[in-house]
Amino acid sequence: MALSERSKNKGSSRTVILSSLMVVVVVLLVFLRKRR
């Protein structure tokens, strides 16, 4: 996680956050499915 890379790719930072959120949602869905 380099600060220089973050400042360079400001637009990509949004995609990274969205992708991370999607991964969290998928993990939660799988966890709930396994619980049931």
PyRosetta script that sets phi, psi and omega in degrees:
from pyrosetta import init, pose_from_sequence

init()
pose = pose_from_sequence("MALSERSKNKGSSRTVILSSLMVVVVVLLVFLRKRR")
pose.set_psi(1, 86.2)
pose.set_omega(1, -179.1)
pose.set_phi(2, -91.8)
pose.set_psi(2, 135.7)
pose.set_omega(2, -179.9)
pose.set_phi(3, -65.0)
pose.set_psi(3, -37.0)
pose.set_omega(3, -179.3)
pose.set_phi(4, -61.3)
pose.set_psi(4, -40.4)
pose.set_omega(4, -179.4)
pose.set_phi(5, -66.5)
pose.set_psi(5, -37.5)
pose.set_omega(5, -179.4)
pose.set_phi(6, -65.1)
pose.set_psi(6, -46.9)
pose.set_omega(6, -179.2)
pose.set_phi(7, -63.8)
pose.set_psi(7, -32.8)
pose.set_omega(7, -179.4)
pose.set_phi(8, -69.6)
pose.set_psi(8, -47.4)
pose.set_omega(8, -177.4)
pose.set_phi(9, -103.9)
pose.set_psi(9, 78.2)
pose.set_omega(9, 179.0)
pose.set_phi(10, -73.9)
pose.set_psi(10, -38.1)
pose.set_omega(10, -179.4)
pose.set_phi(11, -69.1)
pose.set_psi(11, -35.9)
pose.set_omega(11, -177.7)
pose.set_phi(12, -70.0)
pose.set_psi(12, -24.8)
pose.set_omega(12, -178.8)
pose.set_phi(13, -59.6)
pose.set_psi(13, -37.0)
pose.set_omega(13, 179.7)
pose.set_phi(14, -64.8)
pose.set_psi(14, -44.0)
pose.set_omega(14, -179.1)
pose.set_phi(15, -63.2)
pose.set_psi(15, -37.2)
pose.set_omega(15, -179.5)
pose.set_phi(16, -64.2)
pose.set_psi(16, -43.2)
pose.set_omega(16, 179.9)
pose.set_phi(17, -64.0)
pose.set_psi(17, -43.0)
pose.set_omega(17, -179.4)
pose.set_phi(18, -63.5)
pose.set_psi(18, -44.0)
pose.set_omega(18, -179.0)
pose.set_phi(19, -62.7)
pose.set_psi(19, -41.3)
pose.set_omega(19, -179.3)
pose.set_phi(20, -64.4)
pose.set_psi(20, -40.0)
pose.set_omega(20, 179.5)
pose.set_phi(21, -64.0)
pose.set_psi(21, -41.6)
pose.set_omega(21, 180.0)
pose.set_phi(22, -61.4)
pose.set_psi(22, -42.0)
pose.set_omega(22, -179.4)
pose.set_phi(23, -62.8)
pose.set_psi(23, -42.0)
pose.set_omega(23, -179.6)
pose.set_phi(24, -63.0)
pose.set_psi(24, -42.5)
pose.set_omega(24, -179.8)
pose.set_phi(25, -63.1)
pose.set_psi(25, -43.8)
pose.set_omega(25, -179.7)
pose.set_phi(26, -62.3)
pose.set_psi(26, -43.8)
pose.set_omega(26, -179.4)
pose.set_phi(27, -62.4)
pose.set_psi(27, -42.2)
pose.set_omega(27, 179.6)
pose.set_phi(28, -62.9)
pose.set_psi(28, -42.2)
pose.set_omega(28, -179.9)
pose.set_phi(29, -61.9)
pose.set_psi(29, -44.7)
pose.set_omega(29, -179.3)
pose.set_phi(30, -64.3)
pose.set_psi(30, -41.4)
pose.set_omega(30, -179.6)
pose.set_phi(31, -62.2)
pose.set_psi(31, -44.2)
pose.set_omega(31, -179.8)
pose.set_phi(32, -64.4)
pose.set_psi(32, -39.5)
pose.set_omega(32, -179.8)
pose.set_phi(33, -63.9)
pose.set_psi(33, -42.7)
pose.set_omega(33, -178.8)
pose.set_phi(34, -67.0)
pose.set_psi(34, -36.6)
pose.set_omega(34, -179.4)
pose.set_phi(35, -61.0)
pose.set_psi(35, -43.5)
pose.set_omega(35, -179.1)
pose.set_phi(36, -70.8)
pose.dump_pdb("model.pdb")
